[in-house]
Amino acid sequence: MRIALAQINTTVGDLDGNRALIVSRLDEARSSGADLVLFPELAVTSYPPEDLLLRPGFVRAARRSLEEIAAASTGISALVGVPWFDGDLYNACAICADGEVKAVYRKRFLPNYGVFDEERYFAAVRDLVLLRLGEALVGVTICEDMWQPGPPATDLALAGAQLLVNVSASPFHVGKEREREEMFQQRARDTSSFVAFVNAVGGQDELVFDGHSCVLDDEGEVLARAPGFEEALLVVDLDPTAAIGRRLSETRRRALAREQDRPPTAIEVVLTVPGTVKTPANGGVAQLVDDLEQMRLALELGLRDYVDKNGFSEIVVGLSGGIDSALTAALAVQSLGADRIHGVSMPSRFSSEGTRADAQRLAESLGIDFREIAIEGIVSQFDRALERSFGDRPRDLTEENLQARARGVLLMALSNKFGWLVVATGNKSELSVGYATLYGDMAGGFALLKDVFKTDVFRLARHLNERSGCELIPQSIIDRAPSAELRDNQLDQDSLPPYPELDKVLEAYVELDRSREELLQDGFDAGVVDRALALIDRAEYKRRQAPPGVKLRPKAFGRDRRTPITNRWRG
């Protein structure tokens, strides 16, 4: 049989646009001679539609859109993810063929951890659906169904399925594509089945879906793999009945069958096989890339889709001459193109000639619009307005934050006047410990580096320069010690532990939930641990007000890590 995996970039709520995209790929799959085409989980609405699913009108509109998609399924069968209401709401996969919806499979395992909240919206059932295409039997699953060892995958195999298909919207974090593939390899071996996995691709608010759809044989060998972070139609020829030979010699499956009270029963849907003569199609195996390239691709895709899907034409970035704003601007140029980026330098009397010059050099290197708006006069006006209220109190962090907030006001004014999206430039290290000014450098509609540790900011900057074969980001920016330049001779390390030490503690405490005692047992310096933990716990109120940003790590601020603001636990 020939299957096609339609790795598509849909938009939440755009039922018309999603339907047009699905039908277009369905036509392309039919032209390629495919017997069966797979679309991602909830492709009709895009994933995750969140509380749109609580609106009956939205669910009804999704059903109507599915019916139009099904009408196009002539000469080919299609599996299409859709929210399905039948007494309750289900995360479902519609089996479309001969111009109609033949059957519906409803998801069994609903993830309710990390970024997932499916139990809020869907009911779960124990459906088993088998598709018969000629001699092949195909078992249908949705995303989390295959992450669970055992049923439904094992039940489908015991019921006769030789190919397990998984329609999914599996969000990205660094290394996720390898984790997924290893899991599917294990499922293929455990069930002696071929496996076909189709994933969504694209950005949705904080989430990025990385694609990497793949097909594996019954021994877990990858037969085909789509590229990551881009749309693709992966067309593959396979003979799932080849799994029968392995099953005859694999006795563990029989032992599993004996443990069941009765054989699993499945709804069987007979689908027409077109029977056209085809030239061979093997799909190809796209190469996986290293973690730095994954981060680059995810950041660029996440920014591009956030900007485009929300209707922005251009963005504006504050350029300080430092590494964070330089990396943000460089990634934005690669994502959107130089003609859509505006860079603004906003020097104060504490800005060095080096950083002012580097901000302009960066803009010239990237080929972006550049302007300089000095803030000294604005800050002086603030000082005069507050002079009587402040009295004889000494200058402190207040005056530093006034400078950051003056810059935030200017960037937001440009946004209001020209419709540009302000992209904030802070990184995960700063956000973790609150080394950022609320309504100042945190101002913006999107925080591109929100889930990038400072040490990775430097690594990514060097990676971009290596890829481009030139100093896309001036080396002087990379070499300079980080500084907010809000007072004379200021360096980040005056207020924070060195970033290489700090980031290791942050990763352990924020992402791995290690306690203070465990961190000390792990060998971390007690002084660094105590400083970092106190800063992290105090800064939760800031993080709640930060813009969304691309999720890169297994636990990101926002959807993943939900810590109370009012909280006296200091363990």
C-alpha positions as CSV (number, residue, x, y, z in Angstrom):
1,M,0.0,0.0,0.0
2,R,1.0,3.6,-0.4
3,I,0.5,6.1,2.4
4,A,1.0,9.8,2.5
5,L,1.7,11.8,5.7
6,A,0.5,15.4,5.4
7,Q,2.7,17.4,7.8
8,I,0.8,20.7,7.6
9,N,0.9,24.1,9.4
10,T,-2.6,25.0,10.4
11,T,-3.9,28.0,12.4
12,V,-6.2,27.7,15.4
13,G,-9.7,28.8,14.6
14,D,-9.1,29.3,10.9
15,L,-11.5,26.6,9.7
16,D,-11.7,27.9,6.1
17,G,-8.0,28.2,5.8
18,N,-7.3,24.8,7.4
19,R,-9.9,23.1,5.2
20,A,-8.4,24.6,2.1
21,L,-4.9,23.4,3.2
22,I,-6.2,19.9,4.0
23,V,-8.1,19.5,0.7
24,S,-5.0,20.8,-1.2
25,R,-2.8,18.2,0.4
26,L,-5.5,15.5,-0.1
27,D,-5.5,16.3,-3.8
28,E,-1.7,16.1,-3.8
29,A,-1.7,12.8,-2.1
30,R,-4.2,11.4,-4.5
31,S,-2.1,12.6,-7.4
32,S,0.9,10.8,-5.9
33,G,-1.1,7.5,-6.0
34,A,-1.6,7.2,-2.2
35,D,-4.2,4.8,-0.9
36,L,-4.4,6.5,2.5
37,V,-3.4,10.0,3.6
38,L,-2.9,11.0,7.3
39,F,-3.5,14.5,8.7
40,P,-2.5,15.7,12.2
41,E,-4.5,15.7,15.4
42,L,-7.4,18.2,15.4
43,A,-6.2,19.4,11.9
44,V,-9.7,20.8,11.2
45,T,-9.4,23.3,14.0
46,S,-5.6,23.2,14.6
47,Y,-4.1,22.3,18.0
48,P,-4.7,23.4,20.7
49,P,-8.0,25.2,20.3
50,E,-8.3,25.6,24.1
51,D,-11.5,27.2,25.3
52,L,-12.9,27.6,21.7
53,L,-13.9,24.0,22.4
54,L,-16.3,25.2,25.0
55,R,-18.3,27.1,22.4
56,P,-21.0,25.0,20.8
57,G,-21.0,27.1,17.6
58,F,-17.3,26.4,17.1
59,V,-17.8,22.7,17.5
60,R,-20.7,22.7,15.0
61,A,-18.6,24.8,12.5
62,A,-15.8,22.2,12.8
63,R,-18.2,19.4,12.0
64,R,-19.5,21.2,8.9
65,S,-15.9,21.8,7.8
66,L,-15.1,18.1,8.2
67,E,-18.1,17.2,6.0
68,E,-16.7,19.4,3.2
69,I,-13.3,17.8,3.6
70,A,-14.9,14.3,3.5
71,A,-16.7,15.3,0.3
72,A,-13.3,15.6,-1.3
73,S,-12.2,12.1,-0.3
74,T,-12.9,10.4,-3.6
75,G,-10.3,8.0,-5.0
76,I,-8.4,8.1,-1.7
77,S,-9.0,7.5,2.0
78,A,-8.1,10.2,4.6
79,L,-7.7,10.3,8.4
80,V,-8.5,13.8,9.7
81,G,-8.2,15.0,13.3
82,V,-11.4,16.8,14.5
83,P,-13.3,17.6,17.7
84,W,-16.3,15.3,17.5
85,F,-19.5,15.9,19.5
86,D,-21.8,12.8,20.1
87,G,-23.4,13.2,23.5
88,D,-20.0,14.5,24.7
89,L,-17.0,16.0,23.1
90,Y,-14.1,13.8,21.9
91,N,-10.7,14.3,20.4
92,A,-11.3,12.3,17.3
93,C,-10.0,11.0,14.0
94,A,-12.5,10.9,11.2
95,I,-12.1,8.2,8.6
96,C,-13.1,9.8,5.3
97,A,-13.6,7.9,2.0
98,D,-15.9,7.8,-1.0
99,G,-17.0,11.4,-0.3
100,E,-18.2,10.8,3.3
101,V,-17.2,10.2,6.9
102,K,-17.2,6.4,7.2
103,A,-16.3,6.1,10.9
104,V,-14.8,8.0,13.8
105,Y,-12.1,6.9,16.2
106,R,-12.1,8.7,19.6
107,K,-8.9,9.2,21.6
108,R,-8.5,7.0,24.6
109,F,-5.7,8.6,26.6
110,L,-6.0,12.4,27.3
111,P,-2.8,14.1,28.4
112,N,-3.2,16.4,31.3
113,Y,0.3,17.4,32.2
114,G,2.9,20.0,31.1
115,V,1.3,22.0,28.3
116,F,-1.6,19.7,27.9
117,D,-5.1,20.2,29.4
118,E,-7.2,17.8,27.4
119,E,-9.3,16.5,30.3
120,R,-10.8,20.0,30.6
121,Y,-12.3,19.6,27.2
122,F,-12.7,16.0,26.1
123,A,-14.2,12.7,27.2
124,A,-12.1,9.5,26.8
125,V,-13.4,6.2,25.5
126,R,-12.0,2.7,24.7
127,D,-12.6,2.6,20.9
128,L,-10.7,0.2,18.7
129,V,-11.0,0.9,15.0
130,L,-9.4,-1.2,12.2
131,L,-9.2,-0.2,8.6
132,R,-9.0,-2.8,5.9
133,L,-7.3,-1.8,2.8
134,G,-6.9,-4.9,0.6
135,E,-4.9,-7.4,2.6
136,A,-3.6,-4.8,5.1
137,L,-5.2,-4.0,8.5
138,V,-4.5,-0.6,9.9
139,G,-5.1,0.4,13.5
140,V,-5.9,4.0,14.3
141,T,-4.5,5.9,17.3
142,I,-4.2,9.6,18.3
143,C,-1.0,11.1,19.9
144,E,-1.0,10.1,23.6
145,D,-2.5,6.7,22.8
146,M,0.9,5.5,21.5
147,W,2.9,7.2,24.3
148,Q,1.2,4.7,26.7
149,P,2.7,1.2,26.7
150,G,0.1,-1.4,26.2
151,P,-3.4,-0.7,24.9
152,P,-4.6,0.6,22.5
153,A,-1.5,-0.3,20.5
154,T,-1.2,-3.9,21.8
155,D,-5.0,-4.5,21.6
156,L,-5.0,-3.3,17.9
157,A,-2.1,-5.6,17.1
158,L,-3.9,-8.5,18.8
159,A,-7.0,-7.7,16.8
160,G,-4.9,-8.1,13.6
161,A,-3.5,-4.6,12.8
162,Q,-0.2,-4.8,11.0
163,L,0.2,-1.1,10.6
164,L,-0.5,1.3,13.5
165,V,-1.1,4.9,12.5
166,N,-0.8,7.8,14.9
167,V,-2.2,11.2,14.1
168,S,-0.6,13.7,16.4
169,A,0.1,17.3,17.4
170,S,3.2,16.7,19.5
171,P,4.9,19.9,20.6
172,F,8.6,20.5,20.5
173,H,11.3,20.7,23.0
174,V,15.0,20.2,22.4
175,G,15.6,16.5,21.7
176,K,11.9,15.7,21.5
177,E,12.2,14.2,18.0
178,R,14.7,11.6,19.1
179,E,12.6,10.8,22.2
180,R,9.5,10.3,20.1
181,E,11.2,8.1,17.5
182,E,12.7,5.9,20.2
183,M,9.2,5.5,21.7
184,F,7.8,4.5,18.3
185,Q,10.6,2.1,17.7
186,Q,9.7,0.4,21.0
187,R,6.0,0.2,20.1
188,A,6.8,-1.3,16.7
189,R,8.9,-4.0,18.3
190,D,6.5,-4.6,21.2
191,T,3.6,-5.1,18.8
192,S,5.4,-6.5,15.7
193,S,3.7,-3.8,13.7
194,F,4.6,-1.1,11.2
195,V,4.1,2.4,12.6
196,A,3.2,5.6,10.7
197,F,3.3,8.9,12.7
198,V,2.1,12.2,11.3
199,N,2.8,15.4,13.3
200,A,1.7,19.0,13.0
201,V,4.3,21.6,12.2
202,G,4.2,25.3,13.0
203,G,3.9,27.8,15.8
204,Q,0.9,28.4,18.1
205,D,1.5,31.0,20.7
206,E,4.3,29.5,22.9
207,L,4.2,26.1,21.3
208,V,6.1,25.0,18.3
209,F,5.2,21.7,16.5
210,D,8.3,20.3,14.8
211,G,7.0,17.8,12.3
212,H,9.5,15.0,11.9
213,S,6.7,12.7,10.8
214,C,8.0,9.1,10.2
215,V,7.3,5.6,9.1
216,L,8.9,2.6,10.8
217,D,8.9,-1.1,10.0
218,D,7.9,-3.9,12.5
219,E,11.5,-4.1,13.8
220,G,11.6,-0.4,14.5
221,E,13.8,0.6,11.6
222,V,13.0,4.1,10.2
223,L,11.8,3.7,6.6
224,A,11.0,7.4,6.0
225,R,11.2,10.6,7.9
226,A,9.9,14.1,7.0
227,P,12.1,17.1,7.7
228,G,11.6,19.2,10.8
229,F,10.2,22.7,11.2
230,E,8.7,22.8,7.6
231,E,5.6,21.5,5.8
232,A,6.0,18.2,3.9
233,L,4.0,15.5,2.2
234,L,5.8,12.2,2.9
235,V,4.8,9.5,0.5
236,V,5.9,5.9,1.3
237,D,5.3,2.4,-0.1
238,L,5.1,-0.4,2.4
239,D,3.7,-3.9,2.9
240,P,2.3,-4.1,6.4
241,T,1.5,-7.8,5.9
242,A,5.2,-8.5,6.1
243,A,4.7,-8.2,9.9
244,I,2.9,-11.6,9.8
245,G,6.1,-13.4,9.3
246,R,7.7,-11.9,12.4
247,R,4.5,-12.6,14.5
248,L,4.6,-16.3,13.6
249,S,8.1,-16.5,15.2
250,E,7.4,-14.0,18.1
251,T,5.8,-16.0,20.9
252,R,5.5,-13.1,23.4
253,R,2.5,-11.8,21.5
254,R,0.7,-15.2,22.0
255,A,1.4,-15.0,25.8
256,L,-0.1,-11.5,25.9
257,A,-3.2,-12.8,24.0
258,R,-3.6,-15.7,26.6
259,E,-3.7,-13.1,29.4
260,Q,-6.8,-11.4,28.0
261,D,-10.2,-12.6,29.1
262,R,-11.4,-12.3,25.5
263,P,-9.9,-11.2,22.3
264,P,-10.1,-7.4,21.7
265,T,-13.0,-6.5,19.4
266,A,-12.6,-3.7,17.0
267,I,-14.9,-1.8,14.5
268,E,-13.7,-2.8,11.1
269,V,-14.0,-0.3,8.2
270,V,-13.5,-1.6,4.7
271,L,-11.9,1.0,2.5
272,T,-11.5,0.9,-1.3
273,V,-8.0,0.5,-2.7
274,P,-7.7,2.5,-5.9
275,G,-5.4,-0.2,-7.5
276,T,-3.6,2.2,-9.8
277,V,-0.2,1.3,-11.2
278,K,2.5,3.2,-9.3
279,T,6.2,3.9,-9.6
280,P,8.0,3.1,-6.3
281,A,8.0,5.8,-3.6
282,N,10.2,5.6,-0.5
283,G,9.8,9.1,1.0
284,G,13.4,9.5,2.0
285,V,14.9,9.8,5.4
286,A,15.5,13.5,6.4
287,Q,18.5,13.9,8.7
288,L,18.1,15.0,12.3
289,V,20.0,18.1,13.4
290,D,21.9,19.0,16.6
291,D,20.4,20.9,19.5
292,L,21.7,24.4,18.5
293,E,20.2,24.0,15.0
294,Q,17.0,22.7,16.5
295,M,16.8,25.8,18.7
296,R,17.5,28.1,15.8
297,L,14.8,26.5,13.6
298,A,12.2,26.5,16.4
299,L,12.8,30.1,17.3
300,E,12.6,31.3,13.8
301,L,9.4,29.2,13.0
302,G,7.8,30.3,16.3
303,L,8.4,34.0,15.7
304,R,7.4,33.8,12.0
305,D,4.1,32.1,12.8
306,Y,3.3,34.3,15.8
307,V,3.9,37.4,13.7
308,D,2.1,36.2,10.5
309,K,-0.8,34.4,12.1
310,N,-1.6,37.4,14.3
311,G,-1.6,39.8,11.3
312,F,1.6,41.8,12.0
313,S,3.6,42.9,9.0
314,E,6.7,44.3,10.8
315,I,8.4,44.1,14.2
316,V,10.5,46.4,16.3
317,V,13.4,45.4,18.5
318,G,15.3,47.6,21.0
319,L,19.0,47.3,20.2
320,S,21.3,47.9,23.2
321,G,24.5,46.8,21.6
322,G,24.3,43.7,23.9
323,I,24.2,40.0,23.1
324,D,20.4,39.4,23.8
325,S,19.1,42.1,21.5
326,A,21.7,41.2,18.8
327,L,20.6,37.5,18.8
328,T,16.9,38.5,18.8
329,A,17.4,40.8,15.8
330,A,19.5,38.3,13.9
331,L,17.0,35.5,14.4
332,A,14.2,37.9,13.4
333,V,16.0,38.7,10.1
334,Q,16.4,35.0,9.2
335,S,12.8,34.4,10.2
336,L,11.0,37.3,8.6
337,G,13.4,39.1,6.3
338,A,15.4,42.3,6.9
339,D,12.7,44.6,5.4
340,R,10.3,43.7,8.2
341,I,12.6,44.5,11.1
342,H,13.2,47.9,12.8
343,G,16.0,48.3,15.3
344,V,16.0,51.2,17.8
345,S,18.9,52.2,19.9
346,M,18.0,54.2,23.0
347,P,21.2,55.3,24.7
348,S,21.5,57.0,28.1
349,R,24.4,58.7,29.7
350,F,25.4,55.3,31.0
351,S,25.6,53.8,27.5
352,S,29.2,53.3,26.4
353,E,30.5,54.3,23.0
354,G,31.2,50.7,22.3
355,T,27.6,49.5,22.7
356,R,26.2,52.4,20.8
357,A,28.6,51.7,17.9
358,D,27.9,48.0,18.1
359,A,24.1,48.6,17.9
360,Q,24.6,50.4,14.6
361,R,27.1,47.9,13.3
362,L,24.7,45.1,14.0
363,A,21.9,46.9,12.1
364,E,24.2,47.5,9.1
365,S,25.3,43.8,9.2
366,L,21.7,42.6,9.2
367,G,20.5,45.2,6.7
368,I,17.6,46.4,8.9
369,D,16.1,49.9,9.5
370,F,17.9,51.6,12.3
371,R,17.2,54.7,14.4
372,E,18.6,56.2,17.6
373,I,16.4,57.9,20.2
374,A,18.3,59.2,23.2
375,I,16.4,58.8,26.5
376,E,18.5,61.2,28.7
377,G,16.1,64.1,28.3
378,I,13.1,61.8,29.1
379,V,14.7,60.4,32.2
380,S,15.7,63.9,33.4
381,Q,12.0,64.9,33.1
382,F,11.1,61.9,35.2
383,D,13.7,62.8,37.8
384,R,12.3,66.4,38.0
385,A,8.7,65.2,38.3
386,L,9.6,62.9,41.1
387,E,12.1,65.1,42.9
388,R,9.7,66.4,45.5
389,S,8.3,63.0,46.2
390,F,11.7,61.3,46.5
391,G,13.1,64.1,48.7
392,D,16.6,63.3,49.9
393,R,16.5,59.6,49.4
394,P,19.7,58.3,47.6
395,R,19.6,57.1,44.0
396,D,19.0,53.4,43.8
397,L,17.4,50.7,41.6
398,T,14.4,53.1,41.1
399,E,16.4,55.4,38.8
400,E,17.8,52.4,36.9
401,N,14.3,51.1,36.3
402,L,13.1,54.5,35.1
403,Q,15.6,54.2,32.2
404,A,14.3,50.8,31.2
405,R,10.7,52.0,31.4
406,A,11.5,55.0,29.3
407,R,12.7,52.7,26.6
408,G,9.6,50.5,27.0
409,V,7.4,53.5,26.5
410,L,9.2,54.5,23.3
411,L,9.0,51.0,21.8
412,M,5.3,50.8,22.6
413,A,4.7,54.2,21.1
414,L,6.4,53.1,17.9
415,S,4.2,50.0,18.0
416,N,1.0,52.0,18.4
417,K,1.9,54.5,15.7
418,F,3.1,52.0,13.0
419,G,1.5,48.7,14.0
420,W,4.8,47.1,14.7
421,L,5.0,44.2,17.1
422,V,7.5,44.8,19.9
423,V,9.7,41.8,20.4
424,A,11.2,41.7,23.9
425,T,14.8,40.5,24.1
426,G,15.2,39.1,27.7
427,N,16.4,35.5,28.2
428,K,15.4,32.7,30.5
429,S,18.3,33.3,33.0
430,E,17.2,36.9,33.5
431,L,13.5,36.0,33.7
432,S,14.2,33.2,36.2
433,V,15.9,35.5,38.7
434,G,13.9,38.6,38.0
435,Y,16.8,40.5,36.5
436,A,14.4,42.4,34.2
437,T,12.3,45.5,34.6
438,L,8.5,45.1,34.6
439,Y,7.0,47.5,32.0
440,G,10.5,48.2,30.9
441,D,12.7,45.7,29.0
442,M,9.9,43.2,29.6
443,A,7.5,45.3,27.5
444,G,6.4,43.7,24.3
445,G,4.0,41.4,22.5
446,F,6.4,38.4,22.2
447,A,9.6,37.4,24.1
448,L,11.6,35.4,21.6
449,L,14.4,34.3,24.0
450,K,12.1,33.6,26.9
451,D,13.1,30.0,27.1
452,V,16.8,30.4,26.2
453,F,19.4,30.4,29.0
454,K,22.1,33.0,28.8
455,T,24.8,30.5,28.1
456,D,22.8,29.2,25.1
457,V,22.3,32.8,23.9
458,F,26.1,33.0,23.4
459,R,26.2,29.5,21.8
460,L,23.4,30.5,19.4
461,A,25.1,33.8,18.5
462,R,28.3,31.9,17.6
463,H,26.2,29.3,15.7
464,L,24.5,32.0,13.6
465,N,27.9,33.5,12.7
466,E,29.3,30.1,11.8
467,R,26.3,29.3,9.6
468,S,26.5,32.6,7.8
469,G,30.3,32.5,7.3
470,C,30.6,36.0,8.5
471,E,30.1,38.3,11.6
472,L,26.4,38.5,11.3
473,I,26.6,39.4,15.0
474,P,29.8,41.5,15.6
475,Q,32.4,39.6,17.6
476,S,32.8,42.6,19.9
477,I,29.2,42.0,21.1
478,I,29.9,38.3,21.8
479,D,33.1,39.1,23.6
480,R,31.7,41.9,25.8
481,A,30.8,41.1,29.4
482,P,27.0,41.4,29.8
483,S,25.8,44.7,31.3
484,A,22.4,46.4,31.6
485,E,24.2,49.8,31.5
486,L,21.8,51.4,33.9
487,R,24.6,52.9,36.1
488,D,28.3,53.6,35.9
489,N,30.6,50.5,35.4
490,Q,27.7,48.1,35.8
491,L,28.1,44.4,35.0
492,D,25.5,41.6,35.3
493,Q,27.9,39.6,37.5
494,D,27.8,42.4,40.1
495,S,24.2,41.4,40.8
496,L,24.1,37.7,39.8
497,P,26.4,34.7,40.0
498,P,28.4,34.1,36.8
499,Y,26.0,32.8,34.1
500,P,27.8,29.4,33.6
501,E,27.2,28.6,37.3
502,L,23.8,30.2,37.5
503,D,22.4,28.4,34.5
504,K,23.2,25.0,35.9
505,V,21.4,25.8,39.1
506,L,18.4,27.3,37.2
507,E,18.1,24.1,35.1
508,A,18.2,21.9,38.1
509,Y,15.8,24.0,40.2
510,V,13.4,25.3,37.6
511,E,13.3,22.3,35.2
512,L,14.2,19.3,37.3
513,D,12.5,20.6,40.6
514,R,15.6,19.8,42.7
515,S,15.3,21.1,46.3
516,R,18.0,23.2,48.0
517,E,19.2,20.2,49.9
518,E,19.4,18.1,46.7
519,L,21.3,20.9,44.9
520,L,23.8,21.0,47.7
521,Q,24.2,17.3,47.6
522,D,24.7,17.6,43.8
523,G,27.8,19.7,44.6
524,F,26.5,23.2,43.8
525,D,28.0,26.1,45.7
526,A,25.8,27.0,48.6
527,G,26.2,30.7,48.1
528,V,25.2,30.5,44.4
529,V,22.2,28.2,45.3
530,D,20.9,30.5,48.0
531,R,21.2,33.6,45.9
532,A,19.5,32.0,42.9
533,L,16.6,30.4,44.8
534,A,15.8,33.5,46.6
535,L,15.7,35.5,43.4
536,I,13.7,32.9,41.5
537,D,11.0,32.6,44.1
538,R,10.6,36.4,44.5
539,A,10.2,36.9,40.7
540,E,7.1,34.9,40.0
541,Y,4.9,38.0,39.9
542,K,7.1,39.4,37.1
543,R,7.0,36.1,35.1
544,R,3.2,36.1,35.2
545,Q,3.2,39.4,33.3
546,A,5.8,38.5,30.7
547,P,4.9,38.2,27.1
548,P,4.6,34.7,25.5
549,G,7.7,33.2,24.0
550,V,8.8,30.1,22.2
551,K,9.0,27.0,24.3
552,L,12.3,25.2,23.8
553,R,12.8,23.3,27.1
554,P,10.9,20.4,28.7
555,K,9.7,22.9,31.3
556,A,9.1,26.5,30.2
557,F,7.7,29.4,32.2
558,G,4.0,29.9,31.5
559,R,2.2,26.8,30.4
560,D,4.6,24.3,32.0
561,R,5.7,25.8,35.3
562,R,2.8,27.0,37.4
563,T,4.1,28.4,40.8
564,P,1.9,30.5,43.1
565,I,2.9,34.2,43.5
566,T,1.7,34.3,47.1
567,N,3.9,31.5,48.4
568,R,5.9,31.2,51.7
569,W,7.5,27.8,50.9
570,R,11.2,28.2,50.6
571,G,12.3,24.6,50.3
